[in-house]
Amino acid sequence: MSGFKVGDYVKNIKTNTWNSTVCAYDNHYRVENKVGKVTKVSWSKTMNTHAYEITWDDGTTCGKSHNSLILAEPNEIPFKFKPISKDQKNHLLKLIKEI
């Protein structure tokens, strides 16, 4: 699986009204430049894209959503990933790896 791995530090550089790759408790995460550590790597079955659980440096955790992010079990993660649609990209946080 490409993307981030467990233990990577990431920063959120794009916010949206809601998101699917990473979801806050209230499902309206809007804080830019927040930094945290990837604690779980999975797959969103509803959005067909990478899904991460992140523990932010302030102690809060995100990675589940009430309506948009359903994490796949390890045996459900596809071997071949499909491209993410433009519409899906509009609803994702943009994360960069922190060094």
C-alpha distances in whole Angstrom, upper triangle without the diagonal:
4,7,9,9,12,15,14,17,17,20,20,22,23,24,25,27,24,20,18,14,17,20,23,26,28,25,27,25,27,27,26,25,24,22,20,18,14,15,13,9,9,10,13,15,18,16,13,11,8,11,12,15,17,20,22,25,28,26,25,22,20,17,19,22,25,24,21,18,17,15,13,14,11,13,13,9,9,8,9,9,12,14,15,18,21,22,19,18,22,21,18,18,18,16,17,16,19,20
4,7,8,12,14,13,15,15,17,18,19,20,22,23,26,23,19,17,14,16,20,23,26,28,25,26,24,25,25,23,23,22,20,19,17,14,15,14,10,11,11,14,16,19,16,14,11,8,11,12,15,16,20,21,24,27,26,25,22,20,18,20,22,25,25,21,19,19,16,16,17,15,17,16,12,12,11,11,10,12,13,14,17,19,21,18,17,20,20,16,17,15,14,14,13,16,18
4,7,10,12,10,12,11,14,14,16,17,19,20,23,21,17,15,11,13,17,20,23,25,22,23,21,22,22,20,19,18,17,15,14,11,13,12,9,11,11,14,17,18,16,14,10,8,10,10,13,14,17,18,20,23,23,22,19,17,15,18,20,24,23,20,17,18,16,16,18,16,18,18,14,14,14,14,12,14,13,13,17,18,20,17,15,18,17,14,13,12,10,10,10,13,15
4,7,9,6,9,8,12,13,15,17,18,20,23,21,17,15,12,12,16,18,21,23,21,22,20,21,20,19,17,16,14,12,10,7,10,10,8,10,12,14,18,20,17,16,12,9,10,8,11,11,14,15,17,20,20,19,16,15,14,17,20,23,23,20,17,18,16,16,18,16,19,19,15,17,17,17,15,17,17,16,20,21,22,19,17,20,18,15,13,12,9,9,8,11,13
4,6,6,9,10,14,16,18,20,21,23,25,23,19,17,14,14,17,19,22,25,23,24,22,23,22,21,19,18,15,13,10,7,8,8,6,10,12,15,19,21,19,18,14,11,11,9,10,11,13,15,17,20,19,19,16,16,14,17,20,24,24,22,18,19,16,16,16,14,18,18,15,17,17,18,16,19,20,19,23,24,25,21,20,23,21,18,16,15,13,12,10,12,14
4,6,9,11,14,16,19,21,22,24,26,23,20,18,15,14,17,18,20,23,22,24,21,23,22,21,19,17,14,11,8,5,5,6,6,10,14,16,19,22,21,20,17,13,12,9,9,9,11,13,15,18,17,17,14,14,13,16,20,23,24,22,19,19,15,16,16,14,18,19,16,19,19,20,19,22,23,22,25,27,27,23,22,25,23,19,18,17,14,14,12,13,14
4,6,9,13,16,19,21,22,25,27,25,22,20,17,16,18,19,21,24,23,25,22,23,21,20,18,16,13,10,6,5,6,9,10,14,17,20,23,25,24,23,19,16,15,11,11,10,10,12,13,16,15,16,14,15,15,18,22,25,27,25,21,22,19,20,20,18,22,22,20,22,22,24,22,25,25,24,28,29,29,26,24,26,24,21,19,18,14,14,11,11,12
4,6,10,13,16,18,20,22,25,23,20,19,15,14,17,18,21,24,23,23,20,21,19,18,15,14,11,8,6,5,8,10,11,14,17,19,23,24,22,22,18,15,14,11,11,10,11,12,13,16,16,16,15,15,15,19,22,25,26,24,21,22,19,20,21,19,23,23,20,22,22,23,21,24,23,22,25,26,27,24,22,24,22,18,16,15,11,10,7,8,9
4,7,10,13,16,18,20,23,22,19,19,15,14,17,17,20,22,21,21,18,19,16,15,12,11,7,6,4,6,10,12,13,16,19,20,24,25,23,23,19,16,15,12,12,9,10,9,10,13,14,14,13,14,15,19,21,25,26,24,21,23,21,22,23,22,26,26,23,25,25,26,23,25,25,23,26,26,27,24,21,23,21,18,15,13,10,9,6,5,7
4,7,9,12,14,17,20,18,16,16,13,11,14,15,18,20,19,19,15,15,13,12,9,8,6,6,6,7,11,13,13,16,18,19,22,23,21,21,17,14,13,11,11,8,10,9,10,13,14,14,13,13,14,17,19,23,24,22,19,21,19,22,23,22,26,25,22,24,25,25,22,23,22,20,23,23,23,20,18,19,18,14,11,10,6,5,4,5,9
4,6,9,11,15,17,17,15,16,13,12,14,14,18,19,18,17,13,13,10,8,6,5,4,7,9,10,14,16,16,18,19,20,24,24,21,22,18,16,15,13,13,10,11,9,10,13,14,14,14,13,14,18,19,23,24,21,20,22,21,24,25,25,29,27,25,26,27,27,24,25,23,21,23,22,22,20,17,18,17,13,10,8,5,5,6,6,10
4,6,7,11,14,13,12,13,11,10,12,12,16,16,15,14,10,9,8,6,5,6,7,9,11,12,15,16,16,18,19,18,22,22,19,20,17,15,14,12,13,11,12,10,12,14,15,14,13,12,13,16,17,21,21,19,18,21,20,23,25,25,28,27,24,26,27,26,23,23,22,19,20,19,19,17,14,14,13,10,7,6,5,7,9,10,14
4,7,10,14,14,13,15,13,13,14,15,19,19,17,15,12,10,9,5,5,8,10,12,15,15,19,20,19,21,21,21,24,23,20,22,18,17,17,16,17,14,16,14,15,17,19,17,17,16,17,19,20,23,23,21,20,23,23,25,28,28,31,29,26,27,29,27,24,24,21,19,20,18,19,17,14,14,13,11,8,6,6,7,10,11,15
4,7,11,11,10,13,12,12,13,14,18,17,15,13,10,8,9,6,8,10,12,14,17,17,20,21,20,21,20,19,22,21,18,20,17,16,16,16,17,15,17,15,17,18,20,18,18,16,16,18,18,21,21,18,18,22,22,24,27,28,31,28,26,27,28,27,23,23,20,17,17,15,15,14,11,10,10,8,6,5,7,10,13,15,18
4,7,8,8,11,12,10,11,11,15,14,12,9,7,5,7,6,9,10,13,15,18,18,20,21,20,21,20,18,21,20,17,20,17,17,16,16,16,15,17,15,17,18,19,17,16,14,15,16,15,18,18,16,16,20,21,24,27,28,31,28,26,27,29,28,24,23,21,18,18,16,15,14,12,10,9,8,6,7,10,13,16,17,21
4,5,6,10,11,11,11,12,14,13,10,8,7,6,9,10,13,14,16,18,20,20,22,22,21,21,20,18,20,18,15,18,17,17,16,16,17,17,19,18,20,20,21,18,18,15,15,16,14,16,16,14,15,19,20,23,26,28,30,28,26,27,29,27,24,23,20,17,16,14,13,12,10,8,6,7,7,9,12,16,19,21,24
4,7,11,13,12,11,11,13,11,8,5,7,7,11,12,16,16,19,20,22,22,23,23,23,22,21,18,20,18,16,19,18,19,17,18,18,18,20,19,22,21,22,19,18,15,16,15,13,14,14,13,15,18,20,23,27,29,31,28,27,28,30,29,26,24,22,19,18,16,14,13,13,10,8,9,10,13,16,19,22,24,27
4,7,10,9,8,9,11,9,6,5,7,8,12,13,16,16,18,19,20,19,21,20,20,19,17,15,17,14,13,16,15,16,14,15,16,16,18,17,21,20,21,17,16,12,12,12,9,11,10,9,11,15,16,20,23,25,27,24,23,24,27,26,23,22,20,17,16,15,13,11,11,9,6,8,8,12,15,18,21,23,27
4,6,6,6,8,11,11,7,8,8,10,12,13,16,15,17,17,18,16,18,17,16,15,14,11,14,12,10,13,12,12,11,12,13,13,16,16,20,20,20,16,14,11,10,10,9,11,10,8,9,12,14,17,20,22,24,21,20,21,24,23,19,19,17,14,14,14,12,9,9,8,5,5,6,10,12,16,18,20,24
4,5,6,10,12,12,9,11,11,13,15,16,18,17,18,17,17,15,16,15,13,12,10,8,10,9,7,10,9,9,7,9,11,13,16,17,20,21,20,17,14,11,8,8,8,10,9,6,6,9,10,13,17,18,20,18,16,18,20,20,16,16,15,12,13,13,12,8,9,10,6,5,8,11,12,16,18,21,24
4,7,10,13,14,11,13,12,14,15,15,16,15,15,14,14,12,14,12,10,10,9,7,11,11,8,10,7,6,5,6,9,10,14,15,18,20,19,16,13,10,8,9,10,13,13,9,7,10,10,12,16,17,19,17,15,16,18,18,15,15,14,11,13,14,13,10,10,11,8,6,7,9,9,13,15,17,21
4,7,10,12,9,10,9,11,12,13,14,12,13,12,12,10,12,11,11,11,11,10,13,13,11,13,11,9,6,6,7,7,11,11,15,16,15,12,10,6,5,7,8,12,13,10,8,11,11,14,17,18,21,19,17,19,21,21,18,19,18,15,17,17,16,13,12,13,10,7,7,9,9,13,14,16,20
4,7,8,6,8,7,10,12,14,15,13,14,13,14,13,14,13,13,13,13,11,14,13,13,15,13,12,9,9,8,9,11,12,16,16,15,11,9,5,5,5,6,9,10,9,8,11,11,15,18,20,22,20,19,21,24,24,21,21,21,17,19,19,17,14,14,14,11,9,9,12,12,16,18,19,23
4,5,5,7,5,9,10,13,15,12,13,13,14,14,14,15,16,16,16,15,18,17,16,19,17,16,13,11,10,9,10,10,14,13,12,9,7,5,7,7,7,10,12,12,11,14,14,18,20,22,25,23,22,25,27,28,25,25,24,21,22,22,20,17,17,17,13,12,11,14,14,17,19,20,23
4,6,8,8,12,13,16,18,15,16,15,17,16,16,16,18,18,18,16,19,18,18,21,20,18,15,14,12,12,12,12,15,14,13,9,8,6,8,7,7,9,12,12,12,14,15,19,21,23,26,24,24,27,29,30,27,27,27,24,25,25,23,20,20,20,16,15,14,18,18,21,22,23,26
4,5,7,10,12,16,18,16,18,18,19,19,19,19,21,20,20,18,20,18,19,22,21,20,17,16,15,15,15,15,18,16,15,12,11,9,11,10,8,9,11,12,13,16,17,21,23,26,29,26,26,28,31,31,28,28,28,24,25,24,22,20,20,19,15,15,15,18,19,22,24,25,28
4,6,9,12,15,17,16,18,17,19,18,19,18,19,18,18,15,17,15,15,18,17,17,14,14,13,14,15,15,19,17,17,13,12,9,10,8,6,7,9,9,10,13,15,19,22,24,26,24,23,25,28,28,25,25,24,20,21,20,18,16,16,15,11,12,12,15,17,20,22,24,27
4,6,9,12,15,14,17,17,20,19,20,20,21,21,20,18,20,18,17,20,19,19,16,16,16,15,16,15,18,17,17,14,14,11,12,12,10,11,12,12,13,17,18,22,25,27,30,27,26,28,31,30,27,26,25,21,21,20,18,16,16,14,11,11,11,14,16,20,22,23,27
4,6,9,12,10,13,14,16,16,18,18,19,19,19,17,20,19,17,20,18,18,15,14,14,13,14,12,15,14,15,12,11,9,11,12,11,13,14,14,14,17,18,22,24,26,29,27,25,27,30,29,26,26,24,21,21,20,18,16,16,14,11,11,9,12,13,16,19,19,23
4,6,10,10,13,15,18,18,20,21,21,22,22,20,23,22,20,22,20,20,18,17,16,15,16,13,16,15,16,14,14,12,14,15,15,17,17,16,17,21,21,25,28,29,32,30,28,30,32,31,28,27,25,22,22,20,19,17,16,14,12,12,9,12,13,16,18,19,23
4,7,6,10,12,16,17,19,21,21,23,23,22,25,24,22,24,22,21,19,17,16,14,14,11,13,12,14,12,13,13,15,17,17,19,20,19,19,23,23,26,29,30,33,31,29,31,33,32,29,29,27,24,24,23,22,20,18,16,15,13,10,12,12,14,17,16,20
4,6,9,12,15,17,19,21,21,23,23,22,26,25,22,24,21,20,19,17,17,14,15,12,13,14,16,15,15,14,16,19,19,22,22,21,20,24,24,27,29,30,33,31,29,30,32,31,28,28,26,22,23,21,21,19,17,16,15,13,10,10,10,12,14,14,17
4,6,10,13,15,18,20,21,23,24,23,27,26,24,25,22,20,19,17,17,14,14,11,11,12,15,15,15,15,17,20,21,24,25,23,22,25,25,27,30,30,33,32,29,31,32,31,28,28,26,24,25,23,23,21,19,18,17,15,11,10,9,10,12,11,14
4,7,10,13,15,17,19,21,22,22,26,25,23,25,21,19,17,15,14,11,10,7,8,9,11,11,12,12,14,17,19,22,23,22,20,23,22,25,27,28,31,30,28,30,31,31,28,28,27,24,26,24,24,22,20,19,18,15,11,11,10,11,12,11,14
4,7,10,13,15,17,19,21,22,25,26,24,24,21,18,17,14,13,9,9,6,6,9,11,11,11,12,14,18,19,23,24,23,21,23,22,25,26,26,30,29,26,28,29,29,27,28,27,24,26,26,26,23,21,21,19,16,13,12,9,10,9,8,11
4,7,9,12,14,17,19,20,23,24,22,23,20,17,15,11,10,6,5,4,5,8,9,9,9,10,12,16,18,21,23,22,19,21,19,22,23,23,27,26,24,26,27,28,25,27,26,24,26,26,26,23,21,22,20,17,13,13,10,11,10,9,12
4,6,9,11,15,17,19,22,24,22,22,19,16,14,10,9,6,5,6,7,11,10,11,10,11,12,15,18,22,24,22,19,20,18,20,21,20,24,24,22,24,25,26,24,26,25,24,26,27,27,24,22,23,21,18,15,15,11,12,10,9,11
4,6,7,11,14,15,19,21,19,19,16,12,10,7,6,4,6,9,11,14,13,12,10,10,10,13,17,20,22,19,16,17,15,16,17,17,20,20,18,20,21,22,20,23,22,21,24,25,25,21,20,22,19,16,14,14,11,12,10,11,13
4,7,10,14,16,19,21,20,20,17,14,11,8,6,5,6,10,12,14,12,12,9,10,9,13,16,19,21,20,16,16,14,15,15,15,19,19,17,20,21,23,21,24,24,23,26,27,27,23,22,24,21,18,17,17,14,15,14,15,16
4,7,10,12,15,18,17,17,14,11,8,6,5,7,9,13,15,17,15,14,11,10,8,11,15,18,19,17,14,14,10,12,12,11,15,15,13,17,18,20,18,21,22,20,24,25,25,21,21,23,20,17,16,17,15,16,15,17,19
4,7,10,13,16,15,14,11,8,6,5,7,9,12,15,18,20,18,17,14,12,9,12,15,18,19,17,13,13,9,10,10,10,13,13,10,13,15,16,15,17,18,17,21,22,22,19,18,21,19,15,15,16,14,15,14,17,19
4,7,9,12,12,11,9,6,5,6,8,11,15,17,21,23,21,19,15,13,10,11,14,17,17,14,11,10,6,6,8,7,10,10,7,10,12,14,12,15,16,15,19,21,21,17,17,20,18,15,16,17,15,17,17,20,22
4,6,9,9,7,6,5,5,8,10,14,17,20,23,25,23,21,17,14,11,11,13,16,15,12,9,8,5,5,8,9,11,8,6,8,11,12,10,12,13,12,15,18,18,14,15,18,15,13,15,16,16,18,19,22,24
4,5,5,5,5,6,5,9,11,14,18,20,24,25,23,21,17,14,10,10,10,13,11,8,6,5,5,6,10,11,13,10,9,11,14,14,11,12,13,11,14,16,15,11,13,15,13,12,14,16,16,19,20,23,26
4,6,5,7,9,9,13,15,18,21,24,27,28,27,24,20,17,13,12,12,14,12,9,7,6,6,6,10,12,12,9,8,10,13,13,11,12,14,12,14,17,16,13,15,17,15,14,17,19,20,23,24,27,30
4,6,8,11,10,14,16,19,22,24,28,28,27,24,21,17,14,12,11,12,9,6,6,6,8,9,13,15,16,12,12,13,16,16,13,13,14,12,13,15,13,10,13,15,12,13,16,18,20,23,25,28,31
4,6,9,9,13,15,18,21,23,26,27,26,23,20,17,13,13,12,14,11,7,7,8,10,11,15,16,17,14,12,13,16,15,12,10,11,8,9,12,10,7,10,12,10,10,13,15,17,20,22,25,28
4,7,9,13,16,19,22,24,27,29,28,25,22,18,15,15,15,17,14,11,10,10,10,10,13,14,15,11,10,9,12,11,8,7,9,7,9,13,12,9,11,14,12,12,15,16,17,20,21,25,28
4,6,10,13,16,19,21,24,26,25,23,19,16,13,14,14,17,15,12,10,11,10,10,14,14,15,13,10,10,12,11,8,8,8,7,10,12,12,9,10,13,11,10,12,13,14,16,18,21,24
4,7,10,13,16,18,21,23,22,20,17,14,11,13,14,17,16,13,10,11,9,10,13,12,15,12,9,11,12,12,9,11,11,10,13,15,15,12,12,15,13,10,11,12,12,14,15,18,21
4,7,10,13,15,19,21,19,17,13,11,7,9,11,14,14,11,8,9,7,9,11,12,15,13,11,13,15,15,13,14,14,13,15,17,17,13,13,15,13,10,11,12,12,14,15,18,21
4,6,10,12,15,17,16,14,11,8,6,9,12,15,16,13,10,11,9,11,13,13,16,15,13,16,17,18,16,17,17,16,18,20,19,16,15,17,15,11,11,12,11,13,13,15,18
4,7,10,13,15,13,11,7,6,4,7,11,14,16,14,11,12,10,12,14,14,18,17,15,18,20,21,19,21,21,19,22,23,22,18,18,19,17,14,13,14,12,15,14,16,19
4,6,9,11,10,8,6,5,6,10,13,16,18,17,14,15,13,16,17,18,21,21,19,22,23,24,22,23,23,21,23,24,23,20,19,20,17,14,12,13,11,13,12,13,16
4,7,8,6,6,4,7,9,12,15,18,20,19,17,18,16,19,20,20,24,24,22,25,27,28,25,27,27,25,27,27,27,23,22,23,20,17,15,16,13,15,14,14,16
4,5,5,5,6,8,11,14,16,19,22,21,18,20,19,22,23,24,27,27,25,27,29,30,27,28,28,25,27,27,27,24,22,22,20,17,14,15,13,14,13,13,15
4,5,7,9,12,15,18,20,23,25,24,22,24,23,25,26,27,30,30,28,31,32,33,30,32,31,29,31,30,30,27,25,25,23,20,17,17,15,15,14,12,15
4,6,9,12,15,18,20,22,25,24,23,25,24,27,28,28,32,32,30,33,34,35,32,34,33,30,32,32,31,28,26,26,24,21,18,19,17,18,18,16,18
4,7,10,13,16,18,20,23,23,21,23,21,24,25,26,30,29,28,31,33,34,31,33,32,30,32,32,31,28,27,27,24,22,19,20,18,19,19,17,20
4,7,10,12,14,17,20,20,18,20,19,22,23,24,28,27,26,29,31,32,29,31,30,27,29,29,28,25,24,24,21,19,16,18,17,19,19,18,21
4,7,9,12,14,17,17,15,16,15,18,19,21,24,23,22,25,27,28,26,27,27,25,27,27,26,22,22,22,19,17,15,17,15,17,17,18,20
4,6,8,12,14,13,11,13,12,16,17,19,22,21,20,23,25,26,23,24,24,21,23,23,22,19,19,19,16,13,12,14,13,16,17,18,21
4,7,10,12,11,8,10,9,12,14,16,19,17,16,19,22,22,20,21,21,19,21,21,20,17,17,18,14,12,12,14,13,16,17,19,22
4,7,9,8,6,7,8,11,14,16,19,17,17,19,22,23,21,21,22,19,21,22,20,17,18,18,14,13,13,16,16,20,21,22,25
4,6,6,5,7,9,13,16,19,21,18,18,21,24,24,21,22,22,19,20,21,18,15,17,17,13,12,13,17,18,21,23,24,28
4,6,7,9,11,15,17,21,22,20,20,23,26,26,24,24,24,21,22,22,20,17,19,19,15,15,17,20,21,25,26,28,32
4,6,8,11,14,17,21,22,19,19,21,25,25,22,21,22,19,19,20,17,14,17,16,13,14,16,20,21,25,27,29,32
4,7,10,13,16,19,20,17,17,18,22,21,19,18,18,15,15,16,14,11,13,13,10,11,13,17,18,22,24,26,30
4,6,9,13,15,17,14,14,16,19,19,17,17,17,15,16,17,15,12,14,15,11,11,13,16,17,20,22,24,27
4,6,10,13,14,11,12,14,18,18,16,17,18,16,18,20,18,15,17,18,15,14,16,19,19,23,24,26,29
4,7,9,11,9,9,12,16,17,15,16,18,16,19,21,20,16,18,19,16,15,16,18,18,21,22,24,27
4,6,8,6,6,9,13,14,13,15,17,17,19,22,21,17,19,21,19,17,19,21,20,23,23,26,28
4,6,5,7,10,13,16,15,18,20,20,23,25,25,21,23,25,22,21,22,24,23,25,25,27,29
4,5,6,9,11,14,14,17,20,20,23,26,26,22,23,26,24,22,23,24,23,24,23,26,28
4,6,8,10,13,14,17,20,21,24,27,27,23,25,28,26,24,25,26,26,27,27,29,31
4,6,9,12,12,14,17,18,20,24,23,20,22,25,23,21,23,24,24,26,26,29,31
4,7,9,9,12,15,15,18,21,22,18,19,23,21,19,21,21,21,23,23,26,28
4,5,6,9,12,14,17,20,21,18,19,22,21,20,22,22,22,24,24,27,29
4,7,10,13,15,18,22,23,20,21,24,24,22,23,23,23,24,24,27,29
4,7,10,12,16,19,20,18,19,22,22,20,22,22,22,23,23,27,29
4,7,9,12,15,17,14,15,18,18,17,19,19,19,20,21,25,27
4,6,9,13,14,12,13,16,17,16,18,18,20,21,23,26,29
4,6,9,12,10,10,14,15,14,16,16,18,19,21,25,27
4,7,8,6,7,10,11,10,13,13,15,18,20,23,26
4,5,5,6,9,10,11,14,15,17,20,22,26,29
4,5,5,6,9,10,13,14,17,19,22,25,28
4,5,5,7,9,13,14,17,20,24,27,30
4,5,5,7,11,12,15,18,21,24,27
4,5,5,8,9,12,15,18,21,24
4,6,8,10,13,16,20,23,26
4,7,9,13,16,19,22,26
4,6,9,13,16,18,22
4,6,10,13,15,19
4,7,10,13,16
4,7,9,13
4,6,10
4,6
4
